[in-house]
Amino acid sequence: MSQLKLVALDEQDLQVISAHTQDAVMKVADLSYLAAEKRFVAAINRFAWEAKKGFFSRHNERRRSALHFESVRGVKLTGIDRSKADDVLSLLAIRFEPGAEAPAGSIELTFSGGAAIRLEVDYIEARLADLGAAWETPSRPVHTG
């Protein structure tokens, strides 16, 4: 399977990236805010939902990917302790909330356990790119509700 490369320039595009990163896992140490470049970067291990051959398929895979956001003016963390670099976060969704002056707003990354990252952005520009080959994983994320 070829490597995924996506760009989001509006809210609908961001929903596509959110779907492809649902259940991605990352360590706190893999999150970086580069203030001088106005960029937020996350190195993630995403579950490759697009590789599933069927609901009961036993073939599950993850891919190392880079997720980054441009035009980031500020970052707020909730439920994430930067001093605990090895803590693992599981991404549930990425959403955009428009601000008072379009196209600015906030992008929120929501994680299991109530953790979240809020990015204050001038506009939506996000990129997701797989960095290498997939590897097989024995388990598939389960959603209960």
Buried (B, 14 or more C-beta within 10 A) or exposed (E): EEEBEBEBEEBEBBBBBBEBBBBBBBBBEBBEBEEEEBBBBBBBBBBBBEBBEEEEEEEBBBBBBBBBBBBBEEBEBEEBEEEEEEBEBBBBBBBBEEBEEEBBBBBBBBBEEEBBBBBBBBEBBBBBBBEEEBEEBEEBBEEEE
